[in-house]
């Protein structure tokens, strides 16, 4: 798997469409990672534990369905099967409970393996990293089926995906130096590259 090729392809796909990618991925992150985004603000403003718990609950309840919606958007964005739209983010509520179940199972699997050792937790996260794409492509598939297919796809490719993720560290450091503003561009760049990784794995395109 050629990392340079995947990243170059992502840059080409983002040309002229940065705005759509930035706003869609930003909104998805605000929903999926609400509590993690707000928590650092506790140093500036007082955030009650009740509010923090509420935000965690929002992330838990809606994290799955928004993750599938984001995967749908990214697949449309990279393949042009359909015109990618911001509303793709909210297009998967018809499989809300299936997406929720997938989200919870992945979270539990990562949590328990991380409690044993950090490395097994990372391995599990990599193993199930493609599950939301799989469900977005075929909503009729079951939760276990998505997990198993992701595991099969990632067999022999977990290290390559891990290194691909590490290759964005420099960009994230630069984003940090810009007080986080640069993350508006780094995040779409990384997400589109990850989607190209999935397409390469599954379809060799």
Backbone torsions as a table, in degrees:
resi	resn	phi	psi	omega
1	UNK	NA	118.4	-176.2
2	UNK	-88.2	108.0	-177.4
3	UNK	-63.1	-41.9	-179.2
4	UNK	-60.7	-40.0	-179.7
5	UNK	-66.7	-42.7	179.7
6	UNK	-62.9	-41.8	-177.8
7	UNK	-73.5	-35.9	177.4
8	UNK	-66.3	-39.5	178.1
9	UNK	-63.2	-41.0	178.9
10	UNK	-61.2	-42.5	179.2
11	UNK	-61.8	-41.6	178.9
12	UNK	-63.9	-41.0	-178.8
13	UNK	-68.2	-28.1	-178.2
14	UNK	-83.2	-18.0	-178.4
15	UNK	-56.3	126.4	178.4
16	UNK	77.6	-3.1	-177.2
17	UNK	-131.6	19.1	-179.2
18	UNK	-58.4	-42.7	-176.3
19	UNK	-57.6	-47.4	179.7
20	UNK	-62.1	-44.0	-179.0
21	UNK	-66.0	-43.1	-177.6
22	UNK	-62.5	-50.3	-176.1
23	UNK	-67.2	-39.6	-178.5
24	UNK	-67.2	-45.8	-178.1
25	UNK	-71.7	-34.1	177.0
26	UNK	-62.4	-47.7	179.8
27	UNK	-63.1	-41.2	179.1
28	UNK	-61.9	-40.8	179.1
29	UNK	-66.6	-37.4	178.9
30	UNK	-62.9	-31.7	179.7
31	UNK	-84.8	-47.9	-175.2
32	UNK	-70.3	-37.1	-175.1
33	UNK	-117.1	33.0	-175.3
34	UNK	-51.6	-52.2	-175.7
35	UNK	-64.5	-40.8	-179.3
36	UNK	-66.6	-30.4	179.6
37	UNK	-75.8	-39.6	-175.8
38	UNK	-77.8	-33.8	-173.5
39	UNK	-52.5	-44.7	180.0
40	UNK	-61.6	-21.9	179.9
41	UNK	-70.2	-10.1	-180.0
42	UNK	-60.3	-20.8	177.9
43	UNK	-75.7	-20.9	-176.7
44	UNK	-101.9	-46.8	179.3
45	UNK	-126.7	154.3	-179.1
46	UNK	-79.3	123.2	178.2
47	UNK	-114.2	120.0	-177.6
48	UNK	-70.3	154.3	178.1
49	UNK	-63.2	-33.9	178.9
50	UNK	-63.7	-41.3	178.0
51	UNK	-65.7	-42.5	-179.9
52	UNK	-62.4	-41.5	178.2
53	UNK	-65.3	-38.0	178.2
54	UNK	-63.7	-43.1	179.2
55	UNK	-65.0	-39.1	176.1
56	UNK	-61.8	-39.7	179.9
57	UNK	-65.8	-40.0	177.4
58	UNK	-61.5	-44.5	179.6
59	UNK	-62.6	-40.1	-179.5
60	UNK	-66.4	-46.8	-174.8
61	UNK	-70.0	-43.4	-173.9
62	UNK	-101.7	-6.3	-178.0
63	UNK	-59.8	-39.8	-177.9
64	UNK	-67.8	-51.9	-175.3
65	UNK	-67.6	-33.4	177.2
66	UNK	-73.0	-34.9	177.4
67	UNK	-63.9	-39.9	176.7
68	UNK	-68.3	-40.5	177.5
69	UNK	-62.7	-40.4	177.5
70	UNK	-64.7	-41.2	178.1
71	UNK	-61.7	-40.2	176.5
72	UNK	-60.7	-46.2	178.9
73	UNK	-59.9	-47.7	-177.2
74	UNK	-65.4	-37.0	177.6
75	UNK	-66.4	-41.7	176.2
76	UNK	-65.8	-37.6	-178.4
77	UNK	-65.1	-37.8	-175.0
78	UNK	-92.1	-20.7	-176.1
79	UNK	-113.5	-19.8	-175.3
80	UNK	59.4	29.1	173.7
81	UNK	-61.2	-41.4	173.1
82	UNK	-133.2	161.8	176.8
83	UNK	-67.7	119.5	179.4
84	UNK	-66.1	133.1	-178.4
85	UNK	-136.1	152.4	176.7
86	UNK	-56.1	-35.7	-177.0
87	UNK	-67.8	-14.0	174.9
88	UNK	-55.7	-29.7	-177.3
89	UNK	-59.8	-31.5	-175.8
90	UNK	-112.2	20.5	-172.6
91	UNK	-89.0	-3.9	-172.1
92	UNK	-111.2	19.9	-179.6
93	UNK	-67.1	-14.7	176.0
94	UNK	-67.5	-19.9	176.5
95	UNK	-118.1	35.6	-175.2
96	UNK	-52.1	-50.7	-174.3
97	UNK	-71.2	-32.3	176.3
98	UNK	-67.6	-43.9	178.3
99	UNK	-63.9	-40.2	178.1
100	UNK	-62.2	-45.5	179.5
101	UNK	-61.5	-41.7	178.7
102	UNK	-64.1	-43.9	179.6
103	UNK	-60.3	-45.3	-178.2
104	UNK	-68.3	-44.6	-178.8
105	UNK	-62.5	-42.8	178.2
106	UNK	-63.6	-43.5	179.5
107	UNK	-61.0	-43.4	179.1
108	UNK	-64.5	-45.0	-179.0
109	UNK	-60.1	-44.5	-179.9
110	UNK	-67.4	-41.9	-178.2
111	UNK	-61.5	-49.7	-175.8
112	UNK	-68.2	-37.9	178.5
113	UNK	-72.5	-30.8	177.2
114	UNK	-70.0	-33.0	177.9
115	UNK	-63.6	-30.7	177.5
116	UNK	-73.5	-55.8	177.2
117	UNK	-157.8	152.0	-178.3
118	UNK	-64.9	-42.0	-175.8
119	UNK	-60.6	-46.8	176.7
120	UNK	-59.4	-35.1	177.4
121	UNK	-63.1	-41.3	177.6
122	UNK	-64.6	-41.2	-179.8
123	UNK	-61.7	-43.5	179.2
124	UNK	-65.0	-41.7	178.1
125	UNK	-60.6	-41.9	177.6
126	UNK	-67.1	-40.8	-177.2
127	UNK	-61.5	-38.9	-177.3
128	UNK	-100.3	13.4	-174.4
129	UNK	-66.7	-18.0	-176.7
130	UNK	-101.6	0.8	-171.8
131	UNK	-62.3	-39.5	-177.9
132	UNK	-70.3	-34.1	174.5
133	UNK	-62.2	-43.5	-178.2
134	UNK	-61.9	-44.0	178.6
135	UNK	-67.9	-37.6	178.8
136	UNK	-63.9	-36.7	179.5
137	UNK	-73.5	-34.7	-178.5
138	UNK	-141.7	87.5	-177.5
139	UNK	-62.8	-12.2	179.7
140	UNK	-77.3	-14.4	-178.8
141	UNK	-72.7	147.4	179.7
142	UNK	-80.9	167.9	-178.2
143	UNK	-60.5	-51.5	-178.3
144	UNK	-63.9	-36.0	178.7
145	UNK	-62.0	-42.3	178.8
146	UNK	-64.9	-42.1	179.2
147	UNK	-64.9	-43.1	-179.0
148	UNK	-66.6	-41.7	179.9
149	UNK	-65.7	-39.1	176.9
150	UNK	-62.6	-44.1	178.4
151	UNK	-59.7	-43.0	179.9
152	UNK	-65.9	-42.5	179.9
153	UNK	-62.7	-38.4	-174.9
154	UNK	-84.8	-3.6	179.4
155	UNK	-61.1	116.9	-179.0
156	UNK	85.9	-1.0	-177.3
157	UNK	-123.0	2.9	-177.5
158	UNK	-62.7	-41.2	-179.7
159	UNK	-65.0	-41.1	-179.6
160	UNK	-63.1	-40.0	179.2
161	UNK	-68.7	-37.9	178.2
162	UNK	-62.3	-44.5	179.0
163	UNK	-66.4	-37.3	176.8
164	UNK	-59.7	-43.7	178.7
165	UNK	-63.9	-42.0	179.5
166	UNK	-63.0	-28.0	-176.8
167	UNK	-67.3	-10.8	179.0
168	UNK	-94.9	-1.5	-176.6
169	UNK	-57.9	-43.5	179.5
170	UNK	-58.3	-42.0	179.2
171	UNK	-65.3	-38.1	179.7
172	UNK	-69.9	-32.9	175.6
173	UNK	-64.3	-42.6	177.0
174	UNK	-64.1	-38.3	178.3
175	UNK	-62.7	-37.7	177.6
176	UNK	-63.6	-39.3	179.1
177	UNK	-66.2	-23.4	179.0
178	UNK	-92.8	18.9	-178.9
179	UNK	61.5	30.9	175.6
180	UNK	89.7	-11.3	-178.0
181	UNK	-62.7	-38.1	-179.7
182	UNK	-63.0	-20.8	-179.5
183	UNK	-64.6	-22.2	177.8
184	UNK	-61.0	-29.1	178.5
185	UNK	-97.4	-34.4	-178.2
186	UNK	-67.1	-42.0	-177.2
187	UNK	-60.1	-50.4	176.3
188	UNK	-60.5	-40.0	178.5
189	UNK	-57.8	-45.1	-179.4
190	UNK	-70.0	-43.9	-177.8
191	UNK	-63.6	-42.2	179.3
192	UNK	-67.4	-38.2	176.6
193	UNK	-63.3	-42.8	177.8
194	UNK	-61.3	-37.6	178.8
195	UNK	-66.9	-39.0	175.8
196	UNK	-64.0	-33.6	175.7
197	UNK	-61.7	-46.3	178.7
198	UNK	-60.3	-46.1	-178.8
199	UNK	-64.3	-35.9	177.3
200	UNK	-66.4	-42.3	179.2
201	UNK	-61.5	-48.6	-170.9
202	UNK	-84.2	-38.8	-172.3
203	UNK	-121.2	-5.1	-177.3
204	UNK	57.5	42.6	177.9
205	UNK	-122.5	NA	NA
